[in-house]
Structures are given as structure tokens and as C-alpha cells.
Amino acid sequence: MNSFVLLSNFRNFGYAELTEHSEKYKLIRLFIRFFVTLQPMETTIFLVRHGETVDNARQIMQGQTQGELNEKGREQALQVAQRLASEPIDAVVSSDLHRAVQTAEVIANPHRLQVHTTSLLRERDWGSFTGRFIPDLRGEVWPDDIESEKDLLTRARTFLIFLTATYPGKRVVAVGHGIINKAILAVHAQCAMRDVQRMMNAEVRLLTTSTERAASAAAVTTAAATAEGATATASAE
């Protein structure tokens, strides 16, 4: 809300005698300017999952390996770029893993923007499950070296604080991965990760938030995942 609208509201509530040269008007204007600066500047985030990779197609658990887009994935990235080409975009941020950077560079190209990378957007660290054939994981006990859901959610929350503090009031494309994106959406909605619908390759979801909202978002934790949940979650990476 700008100062003109607020001042108009003052007049509507019986302050019709206010003029631009009156002392009362000047004091109210100063107050309004101070009030407006206190309002959180919301960042619009186009949250994207990377395009399909060679290992996605092979059902291999990628985790924090680099990955490589396959032909379908490159086409998906191009479709996202075409979809967002007419959108005002101020910045493009990506996971520092290769498959995400590949996707982000295609999206950034029409806007002539540089891709900024961050490890906060990396996929979940799947530990000893990394590189395994996902269907073979059914029924297996989760090893201790998998990044915990609590740590994943903390990282997602930290990412939202970082992004909104770095780009307040801006429109930003953020390219991540299936599970970290799911954690980001859960923190934003303050719900359990299991309640967030999985993101498909090259899917885009829109969210608007601020540093204040991100910082105050409660860390959401869920009960320990079962082996069945592990397989379902793994397929979404």
C-alpha cells in the first residue's frame, strides 16, 4: 500500500481538512513512509525441478551426484524457458549440481541472466543408497548416512531465508531437485513433507514469501520414514 492510498484513507475518515502544506499532513506523511518501510518485501519464487536425466530414466538414485540431462530433459528445460520467457525475472538461482545448472542456464538464456549457484539447493544426500537401482531398495533398512528429514527441512528453511534476504521484492527462478524442493514447499506451507505432492521433472511451482515469514516458519518434522516411504521418496529425486 503506498502513501497516497493511505493518505486518501485518512481523508475518508474525517481528515478532509488535510492539505499538502499543513503540518498535520507532513507528520502523517512521515509516519506513513516509516510504516511502509516496515512492511516485509515479498519475493516471488518460480521453484523448478531440473529436467529428466540419464539416471532418472534408468531409475538410479542420484542424490548429490552431478547428473546429466538426457534429450528429453533438455527439451523439458527448453519448454520451461519458453513458458517463463515473457515473465519479468530478476535472477536465476540453481543448485550447484550439474543437472540443475544445465536446466537453469536454458531458463536464464532468454532473460540474459547469469545463473547463481548455491549448495543449499542440492538434492538430499542419500548416503549409501546413492547410485543404487531404486526398485532394489524396497524393504531395505535406511542406512545412518542418509541426510535426515530434520536436517533437510532446516536446509530448506535456510535457503528461503537466504533467497528472500538476497532478493527482497524480486522475482526469482530457483532450480532444484525433487526432494529439496518438496522440503522447501513444506516449510513454506508449514506442513509435513508427506503432504506435499511430488514435483515432476521440469515442473514449476509459484510461491511468494518474505525473509520474515521464512524465518518464522516452524521447522516441520515427521515420523521416521518407512522402507516403503523411502522407495516413494527416492523415485521423486
Stockholm file with secondary structure:
# STOCKHOLM 1.0

chainA/1-237         MNSFVLLSNFRNFGYAELTEHSEKYKLIRLFIRFFVTLQPMETTIFLVRHGETVDNARQIMQGQTQGELNEKGREQALQVAQRLASEPIDAVVSSDLHRAVQTAEVIANPHRLQVHTTSLLRERDWGSFTGRFIPDLRGEVWPDDIESEKDLLTRARTFLIFLTATYPGKRVVAVGHGIINKAILAVHAQCAMRDVQRMMNAEVRLLTTSTERAASAAAVTTAAATAEGATATASAE
#=GR chainA/1-237 SS CCHHHHHHHHHHTTCTTCCTTSHHHHHHHHHHHHHHHHSCCCEEEEEEECCCBHHHHHTBCCTTSCCCBCHHHHHHHHHHHHHHTTSCCCEEEEESSHHHHHHHHHHHGGGTCCEEEEGGGCCCCCGGGTTSBGGGGTTCCCCTTSCCHHHHHHHHHHHHHHHHHHSTTCEEEEEECHHHHHHHHHHHHTSCGGGSCCCCTTCEEEEEECHHHHHHSCCCCCCCCCHHHHHHHHTTC
#=GC SS_cons         CCHHHHHHHHHHTTCTTCCTTSHHHHHHHHHHHHHHHHSCCCEEEEEEECCCBHHHHHTBCCTTSCCCBCHHHHHHHHHHHHHHTTSCCCEEEEESSHHHHHHHHHHHGGGTCCEEEEGGGCCCCCGGGTTSBGGGGTTCCCCTTSCCHHHHHHHHHHHHHHHHHHSTTCEEEEEECHHHHHHHHHHHHTSCGGGSCCCCTTCEEEEEECHHHHHHSCCCCCCCCCHHHHHHHHTTC
//
